[in-house]
Amino acid sequence: MSLFKQLSIFILFLFIIMFTGTLWVNFNSTQTYLNNQLLTQTEDTATTLGLSLNPFLPTRNTGAIQSTVNAIFDRGYYQEITVRDPNQLALVTRQQDVVVAGVPAWFVDSITLEVPIVIQEISSGWAISGDIKVVGHPGYAYQQLWEIITSSFIWFVSAGFTLLLLGSSTLKILLKPLFAVTQQAEAVCNRHYDIQVDLPKTKELRTVVLAMNRMTNKVKAIFEEQANTAKHLREISYMDPLTGLGNKRYFKTQMESHLSEAENYISGALFLIQLNDIGGFNNRNGLQQGDAVLIEFAKILKMNIKEFGEATLSRIT
């Protein structure tokens, strides 16, 4: 796996952890807040309703009690409101099922909210004339939780997608010198010694590029030295040092090569040229003069075989 993919996966992994942690903290804090709000609202309703029903409960004015309960219950924030007499007999009861509009059933089943149940006694003087039971409705709380989770999820997905695009573009820019180093290494393998002139601004990447440039120069110097050494060895092995012509070994190699191609009906000519009494000339005039004669003679031969592209010259003695 490439470094780019590894860094991209790592960034995405960190983002998922951050998203999960933030969502969990927001969910817990919101759930706690809604539970407290639901309890406070239920307690306040029970207290307010108790004060409102205080004049009607001792006289058992069912019509007034019903009207007052209906006015509050119809707001939809309560699962049950029951008004009872001192003997716990229900005078007025209003109930509704917990149906949460716009929220998936699986979400309601998986999230547990504390449904508050508040019982408020109603007294007339020193005598208790009854009580009120108020059960909160968690529908609004479920709606708030669902909206927070969905909005947070949409925001984080959008932010994650944007971050992924920006991160990918940034990583490509930051890792561009490394790609250049890879190409530089491949070029060295192909005997091309490219040097990176544009150095990255990042300190670590700059160090890598500079080290690669030094290595490239070193490898180039080593290969050039080896090439020069090989060339020198070839000259020693196959060239006569005095005349610059091929030596006996070179002549033998060329002959073997041409004879091995005899099956292709290659035609040619072999000329053996001997300088008479070159030994006596050396004795009379000295070795230096004799060498000068050989060098000049080699020049003449080279000039006269230029029109023969495949001609070979060798000194075999």
Buried (B, 14 or more C-beta within 10 A) or exposed (E): EEEBEEBBEEBBEEBEEEBEEEBEEBBEEBBEEBBEBBBEBBBEBBBBBBEBBBEBBBEEBEEBBBEBBEEBBEEEBBBBBBBBBBEEEEBBBBEBEEEBEEBEEEBBEEBEBBBBBBEBEBBEEEEEBBBBBBBBBBBBBBBBBBEBBEEBEEEBEEEBEEBBEEBBEEBEEBBEBBEBBEEBBEEBEEEEBBEBEEEBEEEEBEEBBEEBBEEBEEBBEEEEEEEEEEEEEEEEEBBBEEBBBBBEEBBBBBEEEBEEEEEEEEEEEEEEEEEEEBEEBBEEEEEEEBEEBBEEBBEEBBEEBEEEEEBBBBBEE
